[in-house]
Amino acid sequence: MRLRSLTSPLVALALALPAAGALPLAEQERPPAAVVARLVEGREVQQRERVIGSLRAASEAVLAALEEGAVTGFAVREGHAVRTGDTLLVIDTRRLEALRTAVVASRAEAEAVQIQRVAELSDAREDLAALDAAAKSDAISARDLRRARTTLAVAEAQSTSAARRTEALVAELALLDVRIHDATLRAPFDGVVVERHVEVGEWVKAGDPAVTLISSSALEVWLDVPERLLGRYTTGTGDLTGELTIEIGPERRQHRALAPRIVPRVDPRSRTFALIATLAADEHEALGLSPGVSASAWLSIGRTDEALLIPKDALVYRPGGVSVMMVMGEGAANSPTVKGTAALVPIVIRFEIDREVAIEPGALQLGTLVVTEGNERLFPGTTVLATIDRTPLAR
């Protein structure tokens, strides 16, 4: 019995020792991370170059005062949206209205004088007709007939002068109406007020800046293109038909830009020329884009070359640059899945094509596996089980 009592504690101790020496669950081998990967491909593609620029309002105007006077009212402030014809500011018109009243009186006087001159002309014509009849029977002298003709000529000139005086006053009155109308500055297009150059009470002269207005109905993208590409577009070899795909903002959201055209003048400081396209209205209105936002685009530069291509989904953006997660394993050529180890490989992007990017040769070679789904959660050295996606990328 004593032997049994001594043996039982020893057996229990022996059974407990393996359990005490076992590794914790977190330190045991984990299952491989499931990811989706694609093979690095190689094919002939047209080379492209990335150019940068910004959005601009299709119309931007510094509206000037059309009349001299004191600003009596401002209908808008910075940030206000206006429609074509909306009032922006008003200039005092009391002097113009007083002058208009004087011209109206002068016109009435001129019209009365014109009526008088017409009556005198009619009388002179009747006198001359009577004297002409009397002269045939030698009832009057030649001198009296000559004076009658002179009187008729003077009456005709005075009647014409009175008519011209009335026309001049009518024109002066129309000009004053235009000036009074122009004393109210109105929006020439739909837009947004971005700056007021004067305030209520200030005296402005005709031509002084009053309001800066940018259009809200259309945006353009202005891209700075290197001067070495100018010849391609001026000689007709560059593709400026159809539309461009523009990447806007730091998120590089893609939008359509229509009717691309160039300004064939090189900036001597930046050595670039401008390529302009109109942003599709339905897109910028829905997303609330504004002038000044950064933009970029990839332009075809014409040469066809063999390139290594990887999907954009494989790109990993980190502070050190752009990288991809490569799967280091065997059997990628034929097997639907590959077990291997993830490695973070930096790359250099040459240009983009639709959903792919062309890269400079380096650690990635033709047939290398790169992770396209699940790469955000991987760390270098992680064991992965990659399912190879061989379906063609939609273009």
C-alpha positions as CSV (number, residue, x, y, z in Angstrom):
1,M,0.0,0.0,0.0
2,R,2.8,2.4,0.8
3,L,4.3,1.7,-2.7
4,R,1.1,2.7,-4.4
5,S,0.9,5.9,-2.4
6,L,4.4,6.8,-3.5
7,T,3.9,5.9,-7.1
8,S,0.7,7.8,-7.7
9,P,2.2,11.2,-7.1
10,L,5.1,10.4,-9.4
11,V,2.8,9.3,-12.2
12,A,0.7,12.5,-11.8
13,L,3.9,14.6,-11.9
14,A,5.1,12.8,-15.1
15,L,1.7,13.4,-16.8
16,A,1.8,17.1,-15.8
17,L,5.3,17.8,-17.2
18,P,4.5,17.6,-20.9
19,A,1.5,20.0,-20.4
20,A,3.7,22.5,-18.6
21,G,6.3,22.4,-21.5
22,A,3.7,22.8,-24.3
23,L,3.9,26.1,-26.4
24,P,1.0,28.6,-25.9
25,L,-1.7,28.6,-28.6
26,A,-0.5,32.0,-30.0
27,E,3.0,30.6,-30.6
28,Q,1.9,27.4,-32.3
29,E,1.9,27.4,-36.2
30,R,-0.9,29.4,-37.6
31,P,-2.9,28.5,-40.8
32,P,-1.7,30.3,-43.9
33,A,-3.5,33.5,-44.8
34,A,-5.9,33.1,-47.8
35,V,-5.3,35.6,-50.5
36,V,-5.9,36.1,-54.3
37,A,-2.9,36.6,-56.5
38,R,-2.2,37.2,-60.2
39,L,0.8,36.4,-62.4
40,V,3.0,39.2,-63.7
41,E,2.3,39.5,-67.4
42,G,4.2,40.8,-70.3
43,R,2.9,42.2,-73.6
44,E,3.3,45.0,-76.0
45,V,1.5,48.2,-75.0
46,Q,1.5,51.8,-76.0
47,Q,3.7,53.9,-73.7
48,R,2.0,56.7,-71.7
49,E,3.2,59.6,-69.7
50,R,1.6,61.1,-66.6
51,V,1.0,64.9,-66.7
52,I,-0.4,67.0,-63.9
53,G,-2.4,70.2,-63.7
54,S,-5.5,71.5,-62.0
55,L,-9.2,72.4,-62.5
56,R,-10.2,75.8,-63.6
57,A,-13.5,77.6,-64.1
58,A,-14.5,77.7,-67.7
59,S,-15.2,81.4,-67.2
60,E,-13.6,83.7,-64.7
61,A,-14.1,87.4,-64.9
62,V,-13.2,90.5,-62.9
63,L,-16.4,92.5,-63.5
64,A,-15.8,96.3,-63.8
65,A,-18.1,99.2,-62.9
66,L,-19.6,100.6,-66.1
67,E,-20.5,104.0,-64.6
68,E,-18.9,106.5,-62.3
69,G,-20.5,107.1,-59.0
70,A,-21.0,106.0,-55.3
71,V,-21.8,102.4,-54.6
72,T,-25.2,102.5,-52.9
73,G,-25.9,98.8,-52.5
74,F,-24.4,95.3,-52.8
75,A,-26.7,92.4,-53.4
76,V,-24.1,89.6,-52.9
77,R,-21.1,88.6,-50.8
78,E,-18.2,86.2,-51.3
79,G,-19.5,82.6,-51.8
80,H,-22.9,83.6,-53.1
81,A,-24.2,81.7,-56.1
82,V,-25.8,83.9,-58.8
83,R,-27.7,83.3,-62.0
84,T,-27.3,85.2,-65.3
85,G,-28.8,88.7,-64.9
86,D,-28.8,88.7,-61.1
87,T,-28.0,92.1,-59.5
88,L,-24.5,92.3,-58.0
89,L,-24.1,96.0,-57.0
90,V,-25.9,99.3,-57.6
91,I,-24.3,102.7,-58.2
92,D,-26.0,106.0,-57.4
93,T,-28.0,107.3,-60.5
94,R,-29.5,110.5,-59.2
95,R,-27.2,112.7,-61.4
96,L,-28.0,110.6,-64.5
97,E,-31.7,110.8,-63.7
98,A,-31.6,114.6,-63.3
99,L,-29.7,114.9,-66.6
100,R,-32.3,112.6,-68.2
101,T,-35.1,114.9,-67.0
102,A,-33.4,117.9,-68.6
103,V,-32.9,116.0,-71.9
104,V,-36.6,115.0,-72.0
105,A,-37.5,118.7,-71.7
106,S,-35.0,119.6,-74.4
107,R,-36.5,117.0,-76.7
108,A,-40.0,118.3,-76.1
109,E,-38.8,121.8,-77.0
110,A,-37.0,120.5,-80.1
111,E,-40.1,118.7,-81.3
112,A,-42.1,122.0,-80.9
113,V,-39.5,123.9,-82.9
114,Q,-39.5,121.1,-85.5
115,I,-43.3,121.5,-85.9
116,Q,-42.8,125.2,-86.4
117,R,-40.1,124.7,-89.0
118,V,-42.3,122.3,-90.9
119,A,-45.1,124.8,-91.0
120,E,-42.8,127.6,-92.2
121,L,-41.4,125.3,-94.9
122,S,-45.0,124.6,-96.1
123,D,-45.8,128.3,-96.2
124,A,-42.6,129.1,-98.1
125,R,-43.4,126.5,-100.7
126,E,-46.9,127.9,-101.2
127,D,-45.5,131.4,-101.6
128,L,-43.0,130.3,-104.2
129,A,-45.7,128.5,-106.2
130,A,-47.9,131.6,-106.2
131,L,-45.0,133.8,-107.3
132,D,-44.0,131.3,-110.0
133,A,-47.5,131.6,-111.5
134,A,-47.4,135.4,-111.3
135,A,-44.0,135.6,-113.0
136,K,-45.4,133.9,-116.1
137,S,-47.6,136.9,-116.7
138,D,-44.8,139.4,-115.7
139,A,-46.8,140.4,-112.6
140,I,-43.8,140.4,-110.3
141,S,-40.2,141.2,-110.7
142,A,-37.3,138.7,-110.9
143,R,-36.0,140.0,-107.6
144,D,-39.2,139.0,-105.8
145,L,-39.1,135.6,-107.3
146,R,-35.4,135.1,-106.3
147,R,-36.2,136.2,-102.7
148,A,-39.0,133.7,-102.5
149,R,-36.8,130.9,-103.6
150,T,-34.2,131.9,-101.0
151,T,-36.8,131.9,-98.3
152,L,-37.8,128.4,-99.3
153,A,-34.2,127.2,-99.2
154,V,-33.8,128.7,-95.7
155,A,-37.0,127.1,-94.5
156,E,-35.9,123.7,-95.8
157,A,-32.5,124.0,-94.0
158,Q,-34.2,125.1,-90.7
159,S,-36.7,122.2,-90.9
160,T,-33.9,119.7,-91.5
161,S,-31.8,121.2,-88.6
162,A,-34.8,121.0,-86.3
163,A,-35.4,117.3,-87.2
164,R,-31.7,116.5,-86.6
165,R,-31.8,118.3,-83.3
166,T,-34.8,116.1,-82.3
167,E,-33.0,113.0,-83.4
168,A,-29.8,113.9,-81.4
169,L,-31.9,114.5,-78.2
170,V,-33.6,111.1,-78.8
171,A,-30.2,109.4,-79.1
172,E,-28.9,111.3,-76.0
173,L,-31.9,110.1,-74.1
174,A,-31.4,106.5,-75.2
175,L,-27.7,106.8,-74.1
176,L,-28.8,108.0,-70.6
177,D,-31.2,105.1,-70.3
178,V,-28.3,102.8,-71.1
179,R,-26.1,104.5,-68.5
180,I,-28.8,104.3,-65.9
181,H,-29.3,100.6,-66.7
182,D,-25.5,100.0,-66.5
183,A,-25.3,101.6,-63.0
184,T,-26.7,98.3,-61.8
185,L,-23.9,95.6,-62.3
186,R,-25.4,92.2,-63.2
187,A,-24.0,88.7,-63.5
188,P,-23.1,87.9,-67.1
189,F,-23.2,84.1,-66.5
190,D,-24.1,81.6,-63.8
191,G,-21.4,81.5,-61.2
192,V,-20.1,82.1,-57.7
193,V,-18.8,85.4,-56.3
194,V,-15.2,84.9,-55.1
195,E,-14.2,88.5,-54.3
196,R,-15.6,91.9,-53.8
197,H,-13.3,94.8,-54.7
198,V,-15.4,97.7,-53.4
199,E,-17.8,98.3,-50.6
200,V,-20.9,100.4,-50.1
201,G,-20.2,104.1,-50.0
202,E,-17.0,103.9,-52.1
203,W,-16.6,106.0,-55.2
204,V,-15.8,104.1,-58.3
205,K,-14.9,105.1,-61.8
206,A,-15.9,103.4,-65.0
207,G,-13.6,100.4,-65.5
208,D,-12.7,100.0,-61.8
209,P,-12.8,96.3,-60.6
210,A,-15.9,95.6,-58.7
211,V,-16.6,91.8,-58.4
212,T,-14.7,88.6,-59.3
213,L,-17.0,85.9,-60.6
214,I,-16.2,82.3,-61.6
215,S,-18.6,80.1,-63.6
216,S,-20.4,77.3,-61.8
217,S,-21.8,75.6,-64.9
218,A,-18.6,74.3,-66.4
219,L,-15.1,73.3,-65.2
220,E,-12.0,72.7,-67.3
221,V,-8.9,70.7,-66.6
222,W,-5.6,72.4,-67.5
223,L,-2.7,70.0,-67.8
224,D,1.0,70.9,-68.1
225,V,2.5,68.8,-70.9
226,P,6.3,68.6,-71.5
227,E,7.4,70.6,-74.5
228,R,9.0,67.6,-76.1
229,L,5.5,66.3,-76.8
230,L,4.3,69.4,-78.5
231,G,5.3,68.2,-82.0
232,R,3.1,65.1,-81.6
233,Y,0.0,67.2,-81.3
234,T,0.8,70.1,-83.6
235,T,1.6,67.6,-86.4
236,G,-1.5,65.6,-85.9
237,T,0.1,62.4,-84.5
238,G,-1.2,62.9,-81.0
239,D,-4.6,61.5,-80.0
240,L,-6.8,64.5,-79.2
241,T,-10.2,63.0,-80.2
242,G,-12.9,61.7,-78.0
243,E,-12.3,62.2,-74.3
244,L,-9.6,61.9,-71.6
245,T,-9.7,60.0,-68.3
246,I,-8.7,62.5,-65.6
247,E,-7.6,61.6,-62.0
248,I,-8.7,64.3,-59.6
249,G,-7.7,65.1,-56.1
250,P,-5.4,63.2,-53.7
251,E,-7.8,60.2,-54.0
252,R,-7.2,60.2,-57.7
253,R,-10.8,59.7,-58.6
254,Q,-11.4,59.2,-62.2
255,H,-13.6,61.4,-64.3
256,R,-14.3,62.1,-67.9
257,A,-13.1,65.2,-69.7
258,L,-14.4,66.1,-73.2
259,A,-13.1,68.0,-76.2
260,P,-9.4,68.0,-75.4
261,R,-7.3,70.7,-77.2
262,I,-3.9,72.3,-76.8
263,V,-2.5,75.8,-76.6
264,P,0.6,75.6,-78.8
265,R,2.7,78.0,-76.7
266,V,5.5,76.8,-74.4
267,D,6.0,78.5,-71.0
268,P,9.6,79.5,-70.9
269,R,9.9,78.9,-67.2
270,S,8.3,75.4,-66.9
271,R,9.0,74.3,-70.4
272,T,5.5,73.0,-70.7
273,F,2.4,73.8,-72.8
274,A,-1.3,73.5,-71.8
275,L,-3.7,70.8,-72.7
276,I,-7.3,71.7,-71.9
277,A,-10.4,69.6,-71.7
278,T,-13.9,70.3,-70.4
279,L,-15.0,68.2,-67.4
280,A,-18.3,66.4,-67.9
281,A,-20.9,68.5,-66.3
282,D,-22.9,65.7,-64.8
283,E,-19.9,64.4,-62.9
284,H,-18.5,67.7,-61.4
285,E,-21.9,68.9,-60.3
286,A,-22.7,65.6,-58.6
287,L,-19.3,65.5,-56.8
288,G,-19.0,69.2,-55.9
289,L,-15.7,69.8,-57.6
290,S,-14.2,73.3,-57.5
291,P,-11.5,75.2,-59.4
292,G,-8.0,74.7,-58.0
293,V,-8.3,71.0,-57.3
294,S,-5.3,69.0,-58.5
295,A,-5.7,66.8,-61.6
296,S,-3.6,64.4,-63.6
297,A,-3.9,62.2,-66.7
298,W,-2.0,59.6,-68.6
299,L,-1.2,60.6,-72.2
300,S,-0.2,58.2,-74.9
301,I,3.2,59.1,-76.3
302,G,2.9,56.8,-79.3
303,R,5.7,54.2,-78.9
304,T,4.7,50.6,-78.6
305,D,7.0,48.6,-76.3
306,E,7.1,45.3,-74.4
307,A,6.3,45.9,-70.7
308,L,5.7,44.0,-67.5
309,L,2.2,44.5,-66.3
310,I,0.5,44.1,-62.9
311,P,-3.0,44.9,-61.7
312,K,-3.6,48.2,-59.9
313,D,-5.2,46.2,-57.1
314,A,-1.7,44.8,-56.3
315,L,-0.3,48.2,-55.4
316,V,0.5,48.9,-51.8
317,Y,1.0,52.6,-51.0
318,R,3.3,53.1,-48.0
319,P,5.4,56.1,-46.8
320,G,8.5,54.7,-48.5
321,G,6.8,54.5,-51.9
322,V,4.8,52.0,-53.9
323,S,5.3,48.3,-53.3
324,V,3.6,44.9,-54.0
325,M,3.2,41.8,-51.9
326,M,5.0,39.0,-53.9
327,V,4.3,35.3,-53.1
328,M,7.5,33.3,-52.9
329,G,6.4,29.7,-53.6
330,E,6.4,26.9,-56.2
331,G,3.9,25.6,-58.7
332,A,2.3,28.9,-59.9
333,A,2.5,27.9,-63.5
334,N,-0.1,25.0,-63.3
335,S,-1.6,24.8,-59.8
336,P,-4.8,26.7,-58.9
337,T,-3.3,27.5,-55.5
338,V,0.2,28.2,-54.2
339,K,1.5,28.1,-50.7
340,G,4.3,30.4,-50.0
341,T,5.7,33.4,-48.1
342,A,4.7,37.0,-48.6
343,A,7.5,39.5,-49.4
344,L,7.2,43.2,-49.8
345,V,8.8,44.3,-53.0
346,P,9.2,48.0,-54.0
347,I,8.4,48.8,-57.6
348,V,8.8,51.7,-60.1
349,I,5.7,52.5,-62.1
350,R,6.4,53.5,-65.7
351,F,2.9,54.3,-66.8
352,E,-0.8,53.2,-66.3
353,I,-3.1,51.4,-68.7
354,D,-6.7,51.1,-67.7
355,R,-6.7,48.6,-64.7
356,E,-3.0,47.8,-64.9
357,V,0.4,49.5,-64.5
358,A,3.6,48.9,-66.4
359,I,6.6,48.6,-64.1
360,E,10.3,48.7,-64.5
361,P,12.0,45.3,-64.4
362,G,13.5,44.3,-61.0
363,A,12.6,41.8,-58.4
364,L,9.3,41.1,-60.3
365,Q,9.7,39.0,-63.4
366,L,7.4,37.5,-65.9
367,G,5.3,34.9,-64.1
368,T,5.9,36.2,-60.6
369,L,2.8,36.0,-58.3
370,V,1.6,39.3,-56.8
371,V,-1.2,39.5,-54.3
372,T,-4.3,41.5,-55.5
373,E,-6.8,40.7,-52.7
374,G,-5.8,40.6,-49.0
375,N,-2.5,42.4,-49.5
376,E,-3.6,45.2,-47.1
377,R,-3.5,42.9,-44.1
378,L,-0.3,41.1,-44.9
379,F,3.1,41.5,-43.3
380,P,6.4,40.5,-44.9
381,G,7.2,36.8,-44.0
382,T,3.5,35.9,-43.5
383,T,2.7,32.4,-44.8
384,V,-0.1,32.6,-47.5
385,L,-2.2,30.3,-49.5
386,A,-2.7,32.1,-52.8
387,T,-5.6,31.3,-55.1
388,I,-4.4,32.3,-58.6
389,D,-6.8,34.4,-60.6
390,R,-6.4,33.8,-64.3
391,T,-9.5,35.6,-65.6
392,P,-8.7,38.4,-68.1
393,L,-8.9,41.9,-66.6
394,A,-11.8,44.0,-68.0
395,R,-10.5,46.9,-70.1
